[in-house]
Amino acid sequence: MEKKGKGINKLTVQVSIFFFIGMLITDILSFFVIRAISEKNVMKEKKNITQGVSIDVEKSLKEYISYEWVLNYLLEHEDDDNLNLEYDSTTRTMVKTSELLRAHPGLDLKTVTAGQLSAFPENEKKLYAEIVFNDWINRINDLKVAFDVEFLYIVASDDDYLVDNFLLSGADETMIRGSEFGNAYTFGTKVKKTKEQTEAFKKLALKGDIFVYSDGYVDSYKYLFKLGDTNIIVGMTFEIAGIRKTIIIQTIQFIIAFFLLQIVLFVIYRMQIFRSAVKPLKDVESYVREYANTKDGKLARVKLGKINQKNELGSLADGIISMTREIDEHLSMIKKVTADKERFSAELDLARKIQIDMMPNKFPPFPDKKEFDIYASMDPAKEVGGDFYDFFMVDEDHLTLVIADVSGKGIPAALFMANAKTLIKIHSLQGGTPSEILRDVSEALLEGNEEGMFVTVWMAVVDINTGKGVAVNAGHEHPVIRHKDGSYELVKYRHYMALAMLSGLKYKKHEFQLEPGDRVFVYTDGLPETRNASHEFFGTDRMLEALNRNHDEKADKLLNNIRREVDVFANGEEQFDDITMLVFDYYGRV
């Protein structure tokens, strides 16, 4: 126990040393950080103020519907000595307003339009411009005082931005109005900009605003709007030298108070560290290590429950108690989920086997028939799929070929597929043409099909003695044919709507003639619609090229080679759709 106590005291001393070193470093860094943050906050506040002032200035201008007319009038008459502009609220402006209203009773100065003003006599136009100018000046003055802006003004400049033409400048009782440096510039004062200022202002219309920092001041310029060929800009200047000095003094005062407070806190901290932190922390560490070795969650929770500090260590102990309980629950759940997953996987494997067994998978399927040969394959995108193929003799002379693709994937598609395949075969064996069979199957599939599933089908009946065939395409892919000594090519004829889409559908037949040596290749859309990482489709062109590269291969090797080329094209991309292929070789009567 004595050794353990010494270890704890050693830890306390180490923490104390680090505390003092950290305190000194913190105080030094805090001075610079606090000063920088304070200055940054001041600058940020000034930026926010400029945004608000700019909005208020623009709102003040646009409060008059005819603000553009007034600005244009002022700019056109800036050299007119008869233009009698005032810079404060005077009785002369009130007299002008009364005079204008006598000429136009009921006139609302703010809503009068440029069209109405154009009909005024020249003296009334001048009166209106002077009245609005004075109102704007009063508002600018108020904003300057309210937001403690050193200079607040509106200038006009052409697209070259070489000269600022001052329109409005805010001022208070202490400022002199005039055209000298340091004055609140009067209307019409022109100030030439430096090359750097001109380049900065050319970007103003795109950026919206710019800020320029100088020793003790920050200047802000905000682009308001375009007035013909003239750019209207609001500018303002804030004095920040005094603010910086105040920030430094307040920062030093704060650091001194902070240092003294840290010493007091250290004394309290030194007294409490052993009782409230080190020993309980050691206990928690010991119990957690024991739990990691034994995985006995119940024992760990009993021991951790004895740590009853009303602080973070107590919360840590409670958290670990909850964690061990959750771990135990998760372990139990994982065992159950693993068992369920294994059972579900076994069920899916069984469903896959049942689905495969539903389709003919013994090749050659009719060893006693020398007139033809068939080979087919089906690779579902999931454990079970919605594609299917089928072939069967309806009598001694006629062979039925079917390939189909159910909308969707997975178990719902597989169930719909099983129903569709069964119905097609039953109706085929009962007799009828392919057109009649698909019509009847479509009507049967519509019953109870609340999910709106459908199936595309290519169906053909071939006379194995003559090679004459009849096919119907219900929304399926175009078949491919290779005539003897020829190349593979798509056979395009009219598609009809997929089965189970609408009631009352009719399907028309397509007649064809096969000669000995001809081959028919049919497939589902999962083959041409296979995609690679570049989202390119395999497509029918690549499919035909692959078929022709394997021109004389036997049916089984042909399908294996095609599937290999599709996998190379996909280059590891996940299979998106079922891929089903069927080859029918016609040899004729031997």
N, C-alpha and C positions, 0 to 999 in steps of 0.2 A: 504493500500500500504506500509505503514511503517513497519508493521509486516512482510509482505512478504520480504521486503528488508533485515530485520534483519535475517530472515531465510536463505536467500541466502548468507549473509556474514558469518553466522555460518557454512554453508556448506563449504565455501571457507577456513575458518580457520581449519576446520576438515581435509579437503583435504591437506592443507599446513603441518599440523602436521604429517600426514601419509607420506607425501612426504619426510620430513626430516628424519623420522625414517627409511623409506624405503631406502633413499639415503645412510644412514650409514650402514645399513645391506647389501645393494647392494655392497658398496665399499669393505666391509670386505669379503663377499663371492666372489666378483669378483676377488680379489687377488688370492684366492686359486683355483677358477675355471679356471681363465685365465692361471695360472701357470700349472695347471693339463692339460688343453687343449693344451697348448703350448708343454708340454712334450709329451703328447699323439700324437700330430701332428708330433713332431720330430721323435718319435718312429715309427709312421706310415710311415713317409718319409723314415726312414732307412729300414723298411720292404720292401717298394716299391723298394728302391735302391737295396736291396739284391736280389729281384726277377729279376730286370733288369741285375744286375751283373751276377747272376747265368745263365741267358739265354745267355748273351754275352760270358761267359766262355765256356758253353756247345757248343755254336755255333762256337767258335774258335777251340775247339777240333775237332768237327765233320766237320769242313771245309775241313779237310783231310779225304778222303774216307777210307784210311787205318789207321784211328786213333786207332782202337782197336789193330791192329797189332803193332803199335808203342808203345802203353801202355804195351802190353804184353812183347814186346822186352825189354823195360826199366825195367820192374819188374823182368824179367828173368836174366838180367845182372846188377842188382843193386849193386852187390858185385864185379863187373868186373873192375879192376883197369885200363883197357885199354879204358873204356868208357870215352870219352873226352867231357864232357858237358860244355857248356858256359852259362853265366847268363846275357849277355848283347849283343848288336849288335856289332860284331867285324868282322874284316877282315878275321879271321880264318873261320868263318861260310861261308863267301862269297867264300873263297877258296874251302871249302868242297862242296859247291853247284856247283861251276864250275867244280870240279873234277868229281862229279856224273853226271853232264850233258854231259861232254865229253865222258863218258862211255856209256851214253844213250842219244844221241842227240834227241831233241824234247820232252823229258820226261816232263810231267806236274806233279810237285811234289804233287799237291793237289788231282789229280784224279788217281794217280797210285794205283792199287789195291793190296790187300794182296797176291793174286795169283801171280801177277807180281813180288812182292818183294821176294816171296819165291824162285824165280828162280835166284835172285841176289847172287853174291858171298858174303861171310860173311863180307868182308871189306866194300862192298857197302851197305849192310844192316845196318851196324853200322853207316856209313856216313849219311844215310837217317834218322835214328832215332835221331842222334845228331842235324841234320839240323832242323827237325820238333820240337824237344825239345826247341831249341833256339828261334824258331819263337813263340812257345807257351809262353815261358818266357817273351818275349818282349810284347806280347799282355796282359799278366797278369799284367806286370809292368804298362802298359798304363792304364788299367782299375783301378788299385789301385790308381793311381794319379788322374785320371779323376773323380772318385767317392769318393775321400777323405777317402779311407779305410785304417785303421791302419795296419791290416794284411789281406792278401788275398792268399789263398793257396788251393791246390788240394791234397787230401790224398786218399790212397787205404787201405781198411780194409776187413778182412774176415768176415764171418757171426757171429763170436763171439764178434767182435768189442772191443777186448782187447787192441790192439795196432794200432796206426795210422802210416802208412808208407807214408811219405811225398814225393809227386812226383814233384810238382811245387809250388814255393812260390814267390809272388811278392815282389819287393823291390825298393827303390829309393837310391839316393846317400848317404842319412843319415843313412841307415840301414846296419847292418853287416850281411853278409851271413855266416851261420855256423850251428852248432847243439846245441848251448847253449840257455838257456831260454832268450827270448827277441830278438833272432836272427831271420832273415828271413831264415827258415830252408832250407838247401840244399837237393838235391835229395838223397833219401835213409835214411834220418833221421827218426828214429822210436821213438814215444812218447807213453808211456803207459797211458791208461785212468783210471780214478777212477771208482768205482763200479757204482756210480750214472750216470756218463757219459756213461758208457757201456750200462746200461739199457735204457737210453734216446736214444742212437744211434740205439738200436735194433728196436725201433718203427719208426725210420727215414724213412725206405723204404715204410712204410704204410702211414705215415703222409706227406711225401714229404719234409718237412722242420721243423726245430725247432729253437727256439730263447732262449738264456740263458742271463739273465740280472745279472750283478755283479756291484759292486761299481765303477761307472765311466765308465763302458764298457758294450757293448752288443755284444754277439757272435751269429752268424747265421750259420746254417749248412743246406745245401741243397743236397738232394740225386739226383745224376745225372743219373747213369745207372749201370747195372750189367755187369761185364767183367769176364765171366767164373765164378769162385768161389769168385771173388773179387768185392767189392762194391766201386764205385768211388763217392767221396763226395767232394763238394766245401765248404770251410769254410771262414768266414770273420769276422773281429773284428772292431767295431767302437768305438772311444773315445767320451764319451758324458758328462764327468764331466764339462768341460769348457762350454759346451752348457747350462747345467743346471744353472750354475752361471750367465751366460748372461741372461737367461730367468727370473731369480728372479729379477735382476737389472732392466730389461726392464718392468717387471710387476709392480714394485713399482713406476717407473716413470709414467707409464700409469695411475695407480690409482690416483696419486696426480693430474695429469692433468685432469683426469676425475672428481675428486671431485670439483676442481675449476670451471670447466665447468658446473657442476650441480648447483652450487650456482648462477652463472650468469643466467642459464636457469630458475631457480626458480623465480628470480625477474621478468623476462619477463612473466613467467607462471602466477604468482600472479596477474599481471596487466591484463592479457588477460582472465583469467578464468571466471570472471563474465560476461564480454561483449560477449565472444565467445562461452561459454559453458553452464553455469548454467541456465540463463534465457531461451535461446532457448530450452534447454533440458526440463525445466519445461513446456514450451508451448507444446512441442511434447507429453509429458506425459498427459497433460490435454486433448488434442485433441483425443489421442488414447483411453483414458478412456471414453470420450464422445461417440466415435464411438462404443466402446464395448457395451455401454448401449443402444444406439439408432439404431445401424446398418444403420445409414444414411451415406452411403459412399460419396454421392455428397457433403454434408455439410462438412464432414471431409476433403475432398480434397481441398475445397475452403480455409479452415483455414490453413491447412498444407502448402498450396501454398504461404502463406505470410512469411514463414520461408525461407529466401533466402541467408543464410550463404553459402559461397563457401568452405565448409569443410565437415567433416564427418556428422555433424548434418544436414547440407543441404542435403547430400546424404541420410541420414536416413529418413528425411521428404519425399524426392522424392521416396525412397523405400517404405515407408508406403503408399504414394499416389498410387503407382503401385500395392501394395498389396491389398488395398481396391478395386481398380478397378478389379483386378483379382478375388478377393473374390466374388464381385458382378457378374462377368461373370461366375465363377464356380457355384454359387448358381443357376443362370439361366440355366446353362448347366445341373446341377444335376436334376433340375426339368424336363428338356426335356428328359434326359437319363432315369430317373425314369419312365416317361410316356412311352417312347419307350420300356423299359424293360418289363413293365407291359403288353404292347400291344403284344410284342414278346412272352412273357410267355403265354398269352392267346392264341396266334396262335399255339404255341407248344402244349398246352393242347388240342386244337382242333385237331391238327394233330395226337396226341396220341390217342384221342378218335376215330378219323376216322380209324386209323390203327387197333385199337382193334376191331372196328365194322366190319372191313374187314374179320376178322377171326371168325370162329364159336365160340361163347362164351355162348351159351345156353346149359346147361347140365341137363339131358341127351338129346343129340341132336336128337335122333330118338326114342321117347318113344314108338312107335308102333312096333319097332323091338326088339324082345326078343332074337335074336341070338347073340347079342353082346352089349357091352357098351363102351363108349369112354369118356375120360376126358383129358384136355390139359391145359397148362398155358404158358404164355410168359411174362418175366420180362426184359424189355430193359435196357441196361447200361446207356443210355441217355433218353431224353424225348421220342424219337422215336428210333426204332431199325431196324435191318436188318434181324432178324429171322422171320420165319412164320411157321405156321402149317395149315393144311386143311384136311378135310375129307368130302366125299360126295358119294352118291349112283350114279353109272353110269347107272345102271338099277335095276330091282327088286332084283337081286341076287348078285350083285357085289358092294363092297365098296372100294373106293380109299382112301388110307392114304398117307399124304405128310408131311414131316418136312424138313425145309431148313434153310440155313444160308448164307446171302449175305456178301461178303467181305466188310469190313469197318463198320462204325457206323454212327448214326445221320441221318439227312434228306436225303443225297444222297443215303444211303443204304436203307432207307425206301421207297424212290421212285422206286429204282431198285427192291426191294422186291415186291411192289404192281404190277409192270409189270410182274415179274416172276410168281407170284401167279395166276394172271389173265390168263396168257398164258397157264400155266399147266392145269388149270381147263377147259378152252375153248377146248384145244386139247384133253383132257381126254373125255369130253362129245361128241366130234366129233367122237370118236372111235379110236381104235389102241391099241397096247400093250404098257406097260410102257417104253420099250426100244425105240419104235418109237416116243412116246410122248416126252421123254426127248431129243431125237435127234432133233426133230423139234423145240422144245422150245429153245434149245441151239443155233440153227442157227438164230432164230428170235431175241434172246437177243444180238447176235453179231452185229446186224445192229445198227449203230449209237453209239456203245459202245466205245467212244473215251477215256473214263477214265479207260478202262481196268478192269471194275468190273466183278466179277463172282459170282456164287452161287453154294454151295454144296447142294445136294438133296438126300434124301432117299424117295423112292416112292414104294408103294405096292398096289396091287389089290387083294382082298380076296373074295373068294366065300363064302358067309355067310351060305350057306347050308351045304357045305362039309368041310370047313376050309382050302381048298387048296388055296395057294396064290403064287403070282409072285412078286418079288421085284427087284428093280434096285438101286444100290448105286453109286451116282455120287459124289465121293470125300467126302462123309459124314461120321459121326461117326458110329461105328459098333452098330447094334441094340442089345437089351437085350431081352431074352425070359425066361419066367418061365413056365415050364410045370406043369401040375396039380400035386400037392403034391411034386414038386421038388423045387430047389433053382434057383435064378436068375443067368444067365450066358450069357456072350457075344457070339453072333453068328457072326463068322468071315467068310466072303467070299470076293471075289475080289472087290476092289474099282475100279471105273473108274473116269476119269478126270471130274472136276466140269464143270457145264454148262457155256457157254460163254467164254471159254478159247481158243479153237481152232475150226476152221471150219472142218466139215467132221467127227466129232467124232461119234463113234458107241458105244452103250451100250448093254451089254448082261444081260439077266435075271437070277435071282436066284429063283428056285422054293422051296417052303416050305409047310409043312402040319401042321395045327393047330388042336389040339384035344380039345373037350369041357373042360373048366377049365384052358386052357392055357392063358398066358398074354404076350403081347408085350409091351416093354418100349423103346421108342426112344427119342433122346435128341440132343441138339446142343453142340458144343465144349465149350461154356461158362460154362457148368457144370463141366466137369473134369479139365478145365484149370483155375478154380478159385484159386487164390493164397492168402496165408496169409502173415504176416509181415516178415516171414523167407524165402519168395519167394519159398515156397513149393506149388506144385499143389495138388488140391483135388484128381485128378486122377481117373481112372476107378476102381482101386482096392477099394478105399474108397467108391466109388459110389455103387459097388456091395455089399459091406458090409452094407451100409446104406439100400439098397433095401432089403436085406435078414433080417435085423433087423425089417423091416416093412413088413414081408412076406405076411401076410394075410389081410393087410389093404385094405380098399376100395380105388379106384383109386384117388379120390379127396384128401382123407386124406394122401395117400401115397405121392403125390406130395408136399403137405404142409409140411410133415415131412422131406422129402428130402431137400426141400429148407431151412428148419430150421437148418438142420445139416450142410449145406453149409455155412450158415451165421455164425454159431458157429465156423466153421473151419476158415473162413476169419477173424474173430475177429475184425471187424470194418474196415478192408481194403476196399477201394473203389472197387465197382464192375467194372471189366475191360471189360466184354463182355456180350452180351445178353444171357439170360438163358431161354431156351424153352424146355418143356418136354411134352410128349404125351403118354398116356396109352390106350391100346386096349385090352379089355377082351373078349375072345371068349367063348360063351356058346353052340353054335351049334343049330341045329333044335330042338325046344322044342315040 
